[in-house]
Amino acid sequence: MCNRARAVTGGTLPHVAQHSFFKHDATSCNCVILLGPTACGKTGIGVALALRFNGEIISADSRQVYKGLDIGSGKDLSEYIVDGVAVPHHLIDIVDVSTEYNVYSYQQDFYRVFPEIVARRKLPVVVGGTGMYLDAIIRKYDLLTVPRNEALRAELEKKSLKELNALLLSLRPDLHTREDLRHKERCIKAIEIAECMRSPQADEIRSNMAPCPDIRPLVIGTTLEREELRERISKRLSERLDCGMIDEVACLHEEGASWQRLETLGLEYKFVAEYLQGKIATKTELYEKLNVAIRQFAKRQETWFRGMERKMEKLDIPIHWLPRIVDKEARVRAAAELIAEHVAHGRIGHFCAMT
């Protein structure tokens, strides 16, 4: 596997006096969330901040949770080692490809990891671009995993998709994803969950779930100008193809992952799986189609973050956007200054800042 250039290379960061900021003020932040679209350099910035502020990384990436999805997901664990110092990271390589991992799974794993980091007097630094995972943490989605209700499903199967949509929206007018409205099976599942949440059974299910910890984030966003982001996506894709991404997907299939399963993992895994099946004729066509798809994905991410920002305003949680500049060290300094400002004004607590 090819190694990307090391993401953190020193640089002068603002000084923060060494002390413990273990405040119990309910208005202070107790973690940092760094979000942004694919290929904008989030991981390097997040690692630098975690190293600077005695933190631990919590990944918010829907594909890096899977073991074996390395090149295609951009999982480079060497980025978490800077000048021989390892920055602890969580929610990477935690499940097999055969496992169906979703926003509920992530939220539960996050709820278990977060208080453990805080108990160690470390600053949780959440880094990622999976918008729904981030939104589920910031806005505390009320999610449940529910048993199949065969009687209800049999009744719902008789209805048209239009009728199911109307029923689901009556139950969940604040539906998180409109994707549930496009497919009958997903719509039925969403109705099943909504009905369960209204029943006494919901309390019993919640009693066995990880409780929601006290999460008060300082949210920082980073992105680049559109053309620069597009160029970085293209360059990174070429590097991944040269580094063995096609072989990685072929190996996953040989080890038991079906083509259908690989396609559900999206983007790199979907398109490479189609290429290996002969659905895409040449590597040139693979590159061209995948390049366009990733660029479109980045655009959708930015659209999602703008929507998140509007919803978060109602909770008085702003996104502090870093300058749209390529210079990573400059963005690290800007983010560190923002964190230091919150520390100085008592708006961040529950961690030890380091010199």
N, C-alpha and C positions, 0 to 999 in steps of 0.2 A: 504494500500500500504506500502511495506517495504521501509525504508529510507536507502540510501547508507551512508557510513561513510562520515562525513563532509570533504569536499575536501581541505579546506585551514586551516592550523593549525599554523599560526604565522611563526616565523623564522626571521633571520636577513637579511635584504635586503640592498643593497648599498644605501648610503645617497645621496639624490639629494637636493640641496639647493632650498628652496621655492621661486619660482618666476613665473612670467607669461612668457611663451614662445610664444608670438603671433607674429611670424615672417611672413612676406609676401614674403619671398624668394621662388621663384617658384621651386627651387631645393630641398627644405627641405621637409621631410615627415610630414604628418599631421594626420596619424593614424597608428595603429598597426594591422596587420593581423596574427593570430595564427592558423596554419593549421596542420592537421595530421590525421592519420587513426583512425578508431573507437577503443575505449577501451585504448587509450594511455594516457588519463588523461588531455586532452586539457582544459576542462571546469574549473577544479580546478586551473590550471596555469593561465588561462585567467582572472578569477575572482580575483586572487591574484594581478595580474598586474594592473587590472582596479582599485582595491582598493588602490594600492600603488601610481599610477600615476593620480589619480583623473579622472578616466575614466568611460565610460559606455559601456556595452557589446552589440554588435550586433551579434546575432546568425546567423550562416550560415549552417543550418541543414534543409534538405528538408522535414523532417517529424515532427520536433518540431514546425513547423508553425501551425500544426493542433491541434485544441482543442480535448481533449480526447485521443490522442495518447501519453500516459504518460510513462507507464512502458516499453513498447516495444521500444520507441524512446529514452529512457534514460533521459527523462525530469524530473529533480529533482530540483524544484525551491528553495529548501532549500540550495542548493549549492551557491546561490547568496546572502546568508546572512552569514556574517562572524563576529563572536563575537558581534552579535546584530546589525551590520551595513549592511544595504541592498545595494547591488550594482545594479544600474538600468540596466535592460536588455530589449532588443527589438527584434521583429520578432519571438516571441514565443507565441503560443496560439492566433493566429490572424485570422484563418479561420476555418470554419467547414469542417468536413471530406468530405462532399458532393462537396466541391469546388475543381475544377481542378486548382491546384497551380503549376506553372512552373518557369523556369529560368527568363522569362520575368516578371512574377509577382514579383519575388524576387528582381530583379534589380530595378523595379519601387518603391517597398516599401523601398529598401535600399536608393535610391536616395532621398526619402522624409525624411527618418529618419536621415541620415548622417549630412546634414547641420543644422538640429535642435540641434544635440549634439554639433557640433562645435560652434554654436551660444551661447550655454551655457558655452563656454570655458572649455569643457570637452574633454578628449581624446577618440575618438572612438576606441574600441578594438574589432575587428571582430574575432569571434571564431567559428570554424566549420570544417567539413570534407566533405561537399558536393562540390566536385571539380568544377563542372560546375558553381555553384553559385559564388564561389570565383573567378574563371577565368573571369566570366562575369563582375565582379567588377574591378578586377585588369587590365584586358585588354580591358575593356569598349566595350563589345559586342554591335553591332548596331542591336537592336531588335525592332520589331514592332508587335503589335497585329492587324491582318487584318481581314476585313469582308470576308465572303465566296464569292467566285467568281464561281457561278454555271455554267456559260458558259465554263469557263476554266476547271473546274472539269469534266464536261461532255466530253470534248475533251481528257483530260488526262486519264479518265477511260478506254478509248479504247486502251491505250498503255500497253505494257508488263512492268513488273518490271524492266527488263534490259533496256528498252528504257527510262523509267522514271529516272533510275539512271544516264544514260548518260546525260539526259537533266538537271537534278539537278546539277550534277558536272560541267556542262558547265556554269551554272548560279552561282554556289557557289563552286569554287575549294577549298576554305578554310573552307569547311563544318565543324562545331564544333563537330558534333556527327555522326558517321557512322551508328548509329541505324536507322536513317532516310532512309537508303538505303535498309534495310532488310524487311520493311513492306510497302505495296503499299499505304495504307491510309496515313501513315506518310510521305512517299515520295511525294505524291500529295499535302499534306498540306505544306511541305517545298518548293515545287515549287510555290505554290500559294503565299507564303510569299515573296519568292525571286522576283517573277514577280511584286508584289505590291511595293516592295522596289525600283524598277527601274522606277516606274510610278510617275507622279505629285501628286497622292493621298498620297504618303508617307510623303510629307511635311506637308500636312494638318493633318495627323495622329500624326506626331511628335509634332505639335503645341499644342496638348492636353495631351502630356506626361510630366512626371516629368523630368526636365532637368538634365543632368549629372553634378553632382557637381565636384569641384576640389578635386580629390582623389589621394594622393601621399603616398603610403603605405610603411611602414617598415614591411617586411614579415618575420615571424619567423616560422620555422617548428619544430615539435616534433614527435618523434616516439620511438619505443623500438626495441630491438633485436627480430627477428622473433619468437623464441620459447617463449619468455616472453610474447609477444603480444598474441600468441595463447593460452597460459595458462590463461591470463586475460580474453580473450573472453569466454573461457569455464566456468570459475568461474562466470563471470558476467551473463552468460546465465542461469546457475543453479539458481542463486539468483533471476533473473527475473521470472523464472518459479515458484519458491517458493513464490514469492511476489504477485502472482495473475495475471500474464500476460495473461493466458488463459481466465480467467474471464473477463479481460479488453476487449479482442477481442469479446467474446460472448456478452458482454453488448453493444459494438459498433454495432454489427449485430442486436441485439434486438431493438436498437434505430433507425434503419433504414438503416444502411450501408450494402449494398449487399455484398455477398461473393466475387463477381467479383471485386467490388471496394476495398475491404480489400486486396485482392490478389495483386492489382496494387500498393499498398503501400509498397510492398516488404518485404523481410527478415522475421522478427518476425511476422508481420501481415499476410503475405502470407502463411507461414508455419503453423501458428496456425489456420488460417481460413481453411486450407486444413485438419488439424487434426479434427477440429470441424465438418467438413462435412464427415468425415470418409475416406478421401483419404489417410490419414496417420493413421495407425492402433493403435499405442500405443504411450504413452508419451516418452518411451525410443527411439523409432524410430524418434519421433518429435525432441527430443534433439539432436540425432546424425546427422540428416539431417540438422537441423538449425545451429548446431555448425560448420559443414563443410562449409555451405553457408556463414556464417558470416566471417569465416577465409578467404575464397576466396574473399569476398567483401573487406576486409582489404588489401589484396594483390593488388586488382585492384585499390584501392585508392592510394596506394604508387606508382603504375605504372603511374596513372594519374598525381600525383604531380611531378614525374620526367619529364613527358612530359610538364607540365606547366612550370617547371623550365627552360627547354630549350627555350620555347617560350618567357618567361619573360626576359631571358638574352638579347634578341633583344631590349627590352625596358630599359635595364640597371637596372632591378629590380631583385636582387638576393633573394634567400631564405636562411636565416641564420638558419642553423639547430642546435638545442640544443643537448647536449650530450645524447646518447642513454642509459640512466640510469633510474632505477626504482624510485630513490629518487626524489619525486616531488619537495621538497623544494630546492634541488640543481638545478633542472631545472628552478624553479622560479627565483632563484638568477642569473643564467646564462642569462635568458631573461631580467631581470631587469638591469643587467650590460650592456647588449647590448643597451637597451633603454636609459639608463643613458649616455652611450658613445655618442649616437646620439644627446642627449640633450646638452651635454657638447661641442660638435663640431658644434652646431647650425644646425644639420641635421633633427631635429624634431621641429616643431613649432605648434602654434594654440592650446595649452592647458596649463593648470597650473600643474606643477609638485608639489608633496606634500612631506613633510618631513616624 
